[in-house]
Amino acid sequence: MKKVYIILFSFLFLIVAKNSFAATGKAAMYKVTMNEAALCTGNSSGTTCDGKVTIGSGDKVVDIAAVDAGATAATYGDAALLPLGTTYTHMWVKISRKFTIKTSDTTSPADERLKTDNGDVCLSVANTDAMYGLGGSEAGRKYSHVIGINEGGSSSAEQNAYLMNSGTNNVKFCTNNTCGGTANQTFSYSCTHCTAQKTDLDGSDDYHELIYELSTPYTVSLIAPTITMSFGTANALSANDVTGSVCNITAEEPIFTVTIE
């Protein structure tokens, strides 16, 4: 059995000083859009996939918080496309910068609601253009503005969250729910578990690219492999206090485990 441990996606790798003090919580929904997946015979530089063989392409949305996420994701790739005898050492993935998330509303027997670093309840909300400031819109500011959410509430809604633009002070945290005020933030990307990823995201990029090293190289044989995927989202969301009564939500690092037998 060959086991491949891959930590996917993300905000995963956002390095934002404010987030170092964020509290994490459970995701009731965490939808990721995969656009392409490939196996590589090596990684010579950056996000280059040497000997790239694409095993899945086209947008496919997977709710990795769902119980059947692994089965759904596993149908994306076709290992039969791999040439016999070739040894693969890396996986390359291309994902959308848009994630759809939803916080938990469960309060009993255990309180699973997302809370900020100060202990205030911060529930996901449906995005509206008004949340992006006067003259702004979600379409125009999705990669440059993080919406503000009024703390408290009793029910969550599906919310779009995005991988933000990289660079010094290129992102604004909205300090109220109409983005009437903002605080500049610097976002940069570095690998915790990946080998390499795209580091220069800007407004023209709708997708993100990452490279992962397989824990054990996989050599293609006559017997078609079985690919099993599993996910963990227990601490997949984080919340920060932006002001005394306003918070924001970013996505954290979900665990994605692939087993090739």
NORCORHU-V995629 format. One record per residue. OMEGA is omega as a letter, one per 30 degrees, with the letter a starting at -180 (* if undefined). Layout:
<<OMEGA> <OMEGA>>
//
This chain:
<<l> <l> <a> <a> <a> <l> <a> <l> <k> <l> <l> <a> <l> <l> <l> <a> <a> <a> <l> <l> <a> <l> <a> <a> <a> <l> <l> <l> <l> <a> <l> <l> <l> <l> <l> <l> <a> <l> <a> <l> <l> <l> <a> <l> <l> <l> <l> <l> <a> <l> <a> <l> <a> <l> <l> <l> <a> <a> <l> <a> <l> <l> <a> <l> <a> <a> <a> <a> <a> <l> <l> <a> <a> <l> <a> <a> <l> <a> <l> <a> <a> <l> <a> <l> <a> <l> <a> <a> <a> <l> <l> <a> <l> <a> <l> <l> <l> <l> <l> <a> <l> <l> <l> <l> <a> <l> <a> <g> <l> <l> <a> <l> <l> <l> <l> <l> <l> <l> <l> <l> <a> <a> <a> <a> <l> <l> <l> <l> <a> <a> <a> <l> <a> <l> <a> <l> <l> <a> <a> <a> <a> <a> <a> <a> <l> <a> <l> <a> <l> <a> <a> <a> <a> <a> <a> <l> <l> <a> <l> <l> <a> <l> <a> <l> <l> <l> <a> <l> <l> <a> <l> <l> <l> <a> <l> <a> <l> <l> <l> <l> <a> <l> <a> <l> <l> <l> <l> <a> <l> <a> <l> <a> <l> <l> <l> <l> <l> <a> <a> <a> <l> <a> <a> <a> <l> <a> <a> <a> <l> <l> <l> <l> <l> <a> <l> <l> <a> <l> <a> <l> <a> <a> <a> <a> <l> <a> <l> <a> <l> <a> <l> <a> <a> <l> <a> <l> <l> <a> <l> <l> <l> <l> <a> <a> <a> <l> <l> <a> <l> <l> <l> <a> <l> <l> <l> <a> <l> <l> <l> <a> <*>>
//
